[in-house]
Amino acid sequence: MVVLVCSVPLALTGWALLDTAHRPEWVWALAGRRRVAWLAAILFGGVVVPVGLVVSSLYLVWVRRELADTEKGRLRRTRGSGSGSDSGSGPGPNSSGGGGP
């Protein structure tokens, strides 16, 4: 029983590390995440077991799903993109882009 309880944090950390390392860099960039930061956090968590359980669980439940969706082409809105007034359709009626008297 003790071996089982002690192996769970190691297994979660190993799974999170392997998954982090195998994702292509373009997936991390499109998802707006940093692979190095997550690798460092998971490795640190491997040394400090309670922190490792939290960090590995966060990665496996939250970030891993986001990366998998990005890899399949289901992009989510990242911070800093979205509800601005620039829709990319050219100058609007209130623009100062010439043509007026």
CORMOZI-V324287 format. One record per pair of residues at least 24 apart in sequence whose ideal C-beta (glycine too) atoms are under 10 Angstrom apart, sorted by the first residue. I is the first residue (numbers start at 1). J is the second residue. D is the distance in Angstrom with one decimal. If there is no record, write none. Layout:
i=I j=J d=D
i=I j=J d=D
This chain:
i=6 j=49 d=8.9
i=8 j=49 d=9.8
i=8 j=53 d=8.0
i=9 j=45 d=8.4
i=9 j=46 d=7.9
i=9 j=49 d=5.0
i=9 j=50 d=8.5
i=9 j=51 d=9.9
i=9 j=52 d=5.5
i=9 j=53 d=5.4
i=9 j=56 d=7.6
i=9 j=57 d=10.0
i=10 j=46 d=7.6
i=10 j=49 d=8.9
i=10 j=52 d=8.7
i=10 j=56 d=9.9
i=11 j=56 d=9.2
i=12 j=42 d=9.3
i=12 j=45 d=9.0
i=12 j=46 d=9.5
i=12 j=52 d=7.4
i=12 j=53 d=6.5
i=12 j=55 d=9.3
i=12 j=56 d=4.2
i=12 j=57 d=6.7
i=12 j=59 d=9.1
i=12 j=60 d=6.9
i=13 j=42 d=6.1
i=13 j=43 d=8.2
i=13 j=45 d=6.3
i=13 j=46 d=4.4
i=13 j=47 d=9.5
i=13 j=49 d=8.8
i=13 j=52 d=5.2
i=13 j=53 d=8.4
i=13 j=55 d=8.4
i=13 j=56 d=5.1
i=13 j=59 d=9.7
i=14 j=42 d=9.4
i=14 j=46 d=8.4
i=14 j=56 d=8.9
i=15 j=42 d=9.8
i=15 j=56 d=7.4
i=15 j=59 d=9.2
i=15 j=60 d=6.7
i=15 j=64 d=9.4
i=16 j=41 d=9.4
i=16 j=42 d=4.9
i=16 j=43 d=9.8
i=16 j=45 d=8.3
i=16 j=46 d=9.1
i=16 j=52 d=8.8
i=16 j=55 d=7.7
i=16 j=56 d=4.1
i=16 j=57 d=8.4
i=16 j=58 d=9.0
i=16 j=59 d=4.7
i=16 j=60 d=5.6
i=16 j=63 d=9.1
i=16 j=64 d=7.9
i=17 j=42 d=5.4
i=17 j=43 d=7.2
i=17 j=45 d=9.8
i=17 j=46 d=7.7
i=17 j=56 d=8.4
i=17 j=59 d=9.2
i=19 j=56 d=9.8
i=19 j=59 d=7.6
i=19 j=60 d=7.3
i=19 j=63 d=9.3
i=19 j=64 d=5.8
i=19 j=67 d=8.3
i=19 j=68 d=9.3
i=20 j=56 d=9.8
i=20 j=59 d=6.9
i=20 j=60 d=9.8
i=20 j=63 d=8.6
i=20 j=64 d=8.5
i=20 j=67 d=8.8
i=23 j=63 d=9.7
i=23 j=64 d=8.5
i=23 j=67 d=5.4
i=23 j=68 d=8.6
i=23 j=70 d=9.1
i=23 j=71 d=7.1
i=24 j=67 d=9.4
i=24 j=70 d=10.0
i=24 j=71 d=7.4
i=26 j=70 d=8.9
i=26 j=71 d=8.8
i=27 j=66 d=9.4
i=27 j=67 d=5.3
i=27 j=68 d=8.5
i=27 j=69 d=9.6
i=27 j=70 d=5.2
i=27 j=71 d=4.8
i=27 j=72 d=9.7
i=28 j=63 d=9.6
i=28 j=67 d=7.0
i=28 j=70 d=8.5
i=28 j=71 d=9.9
i=29 j=70 d=9.3
i=30 j=67 d=9.1
i=30 j=70 d=5.0
i=30 j=71 d=8.6
i=30 j=73 d=9.6
i=30 j=75 d=6.5
i=30 j=76 d=9.5
i=30 j=78 d=8.3
i=31 j=63 d=8.0
i=31 j=66 d=5.4
i=31 j=67 d=5.5
i=31 j=68 d=9.7
i=31 j=69 d=8.3
i=31 j=70 d=4.4
i=31 j=71 d=8.7
i=31 j=75 d=8.3
i=31 j=76 d=7.7
i=31 j=78 d=7.4
i=32 j=66 d=8.9
i=32 j=70 d=9.1
i=32 j=76 d=8.8
i=32 j=77 d=9.4
i=32 j=78 d=3.9
i=32 j=79 d=6.5
i=32 j=80 d=8.3
i=32 j=81 d=8.8
i=33 j=59 d=9.9
i=33 j=63 d=6.3
i=33 j=66 d=7.4
i=33 j=67 d=7.0
i=33 j=70 d=8.9
i=33 j=78 d=9.2
i=35 j=67 d=9.5
i=38 j=63 d=6.6
i=38 j=64 d=9.8
i=38 j=67 d=9.6
